[in-house]
Amino acid sequence: MDLAGPKHSMCGLLEVDVTVAKQRIAAEAARTGEALSFTGFLIACLARAVDENKQVQAYRKGRDQLAVFDDVDVGMLIEHRSGLMGHVVRGAHRKTCREIHQEIRAVQAAPAPPTKGMPGWFRSAMLLPWPLSRLAQAVIGAVMRRDPTAMVAMSGTTFISAVGMFGKGHVGWGISTTPHSLSLFAGGIARKPALVDGRVEPREILDLTVMFDHDVIDGAPATRFVRRLLELIESGYGLEREVPVRAVR
């Protein structure tokens, strides 16, 4: 968390209607016996929105330059039987929800690498005794701020965490610092009344946190990005390929 460095974060706490997405995932589970990963669905939506507005994954490079990356590589933490481990979905904007789902399940099923998804040198540096660990963090942070390509290669251009979804029946927003210019934190999902076509209906509402680096992203493009992200999530983007609309009730 210290590697997030000195930056000014801008945080949005959102409530997102995921009823359509949950219905389509449930319908697919009933049809095939396997439920698609909801986190994989969020990754697909995030990658599509970022691909349409790559400015949100820009990074400071030195004092007066910005580095903007073409590929959308989404870093995440995967719940493995040996504990949480890091993984990056490379080129997520070119993958379907099912492809991302299969990638996540394959990582969960495979034996965990000794480094838990981190480069060996980085893990060794983080395990140094104090004060050497603090010195290593300062050096790594300075290198990342001079040239962000090393950090992106290690942990992706964006980041998503769904740890808050493990608390079944409990809602709330997750907030944390990351080295990324754009991070998404999925909190709990609860049934709440919402206005739909002039009628009050029970809907599945997700607590979602979007965090930007305000040093590289202005408020207006950040707002446009969030609007597009919500459109994708609430429409069940990508899941229509798995479950036809007529199958959703």
N, C-alpha and C positions, 0 to 999 in steps of 0.2 A: 504493500500500500504506500510505503514511503516513496517508491519509484514513480508515483503519480506526479511528483515534482511540484514546483511552484507554478500553479495555473489557477485561473478563475473559472470555476465550474458554474454552469447554469442548469438548474434541475426542474423538470416538469413532473408533477404527480397527477396521473391521469386515471380515469375510469373508462374502460373499453368494453363494449358489448361484444362478447365472443360466442353468443348463442348459436349463430349460424355455423361457426367453426366446430363447436362442440357437437352439434347435431350431426354434421357430416362425418366427423371422426367416429361418433357412436354408430352411425349407419354403416361405415366401412368395417368397424369391428364386428358388427352383427353379420355382415356379408362374408367376411374372410376369417373371422376369429382372431384377428390381430388389430389392435388399436394403433393408429399412427401416433407418433410422438407429438405432443402439443408443443414442446420446445422446438422440435424440428419445423413445425408450422410457423412459429414465430420467427425462426431464423430465415425461412423462405421469404416472409413478408419484409423483414428487416433488410435482407440483401436486395430485394427488388426496389425498395424505397431508396436505399443508398445508391444503387446503380443508376437511378434516375436523377440523383443529386449528389455527385461525388464530393462536393465541397464539404459535406459534413464529416468526411473522413480525411480531411487535410490535417497536416501536422507542422508545427513550427520546425524549421531547419535553420539552426543558428539564430542570429538576431533579426534578420530582415527577409527571410525566405519562407515559403510554404511548399511542402511536398504533398501532392495529391496523387493517390494511388488509383490505378485503373481497376484492378481486381478487388472484389469484396470478399475478404477472408474474415470469417466470424470466429473469434475466440470464445471458448465456453469452458465451463467446468462440468464434467460428466460424473454421475454417481456410479462408481465402480464397486464391486464387492470388496475391494481392498481399500476403499475410501475415495474421496474426490480426486480427480485427476484432470489435467489440462488437455484440451484438444482444440484444433483449429479446423473449421470446415472451409477448405480452400475453394475459391471460385464459387461461393454459395449462390451467387446471382445466376449461375448457369445450371443449377441443380433444381430438380423438382422436390416437392415435399417428401415424396416417398424415397427419393435418393438420399436426402439428408437423414430421414428416419433410419434407413438401412445402414448408413454410415455410423450413426450414433449407436445403434444396436450392435454393430460389428465391434466397435471399440469396447462396449460394455462386456461383450462375450469373450474377447481376447484377453490373454494374460496381461496384467498391467506392467508396463516397462518399469525398470528400477527408478527411472528419473521422474515418474508420474507425469509424463507429458512435457517436462521442461528439459532444455538442453543441460547436459551433464555439468558443464562449466558454471552455468547459472545456479543450479541447485547447490553445487559445492561452495560457491561464493556466498549464498544465503545461509549456509550452515557453518560458516566461520565463526569462531568465538568473538565476543565483543572485546575490544573495539574494532577488530578487523572487519567484522560484518558491516558495521556502519561505514567504514572507509570504502569497502567494496560497493555498497549501495550508492555512495556519493559518486564514485568513479563511473559506475554503470549508468546512473542517472544523467551525468554530464555527457557521456558518449551518446545516449539516446536523444538528448536535446540538441546535440550538434548534428546528428544524422539519425532520423527515426527509422531508417530501413531495417536496422538490426532488430529493433523492438517489434516491428510489423512482421518480420520473418519469424519471430519467435512466438508472438501471441496474437497475430491477426491485425487487420485494419480497424475492426470494431469488436465489441464484446457484448455478450449476453449472459445473464445469470438468471436461473429459474429456481434458485434455492428456496425462495419464499413460497413456491407452490407446494413444497413438501408438507407444509402445515395445513392439512386437510380441514376445511371448515373455518379456517381463520383467515382474516383479510388484513391487508396493510401494505405499505409501500417499502421496498428495500432501497436503501441509499448507501453507497460506498464509493470510495475513490478508486480510480483505475488509471493506468497510463494512457488510455485510449481517448481520442477526441470525441467519440460517441460510444455510450454504453447504454444498455437496456437491462432493466431489472424487473422480472415478472414476479409479482406478489401473489396474494391469494385470489381465489375466484369464489364469489358468493352470488346467490340468487337475490336479486333486488327488483323492485318495481321500476319500470321505465316507460316512457311515453313512446309508443310505436304507432304511426299513422293515426294519431289523435286518440289512441286507446292506451290505457295503463295495462301493461302485461308484465309477468315475471320474466326476467332475463338473467342470463349468466354474465356477470360483470367482473372483469379482470382489473386488479390494481396494477398499474404499469408505471414504472419510473423511467424517464428518458433524461440522460445527463449528457451535456455538451461541454466542450472546452470553449468558453466564451472568448478566449484569446485568438481563436481561428474561425469561429462561427458567429456571425451576427444574429440578432434576434429574428429578423424577417426571414432569412432562409431556413433558420431552425424551425420557425413556425410552419412554413410551407412543408418542410420535411415531415413534421409531426402530423400535419393534416393528411398527407398522403399515406403515411404509415397506418394511421387509424382507418382510413378507407380500405386499405388492403386487409387489415386484420378483421374488421367488422364484416367484410364481404366474403370472408372465408377463402382468400386468395390461394390458388394452387390446389385446393381440395376439390374443386369442381372437376378436376381431371380424374380424381379417385372415385368420387361419388356424384352422380348426376343430381342436378337440383331437384328433379321430380322425386328422388328417393328420400329427400329430407322432409321430415314432418315436424 
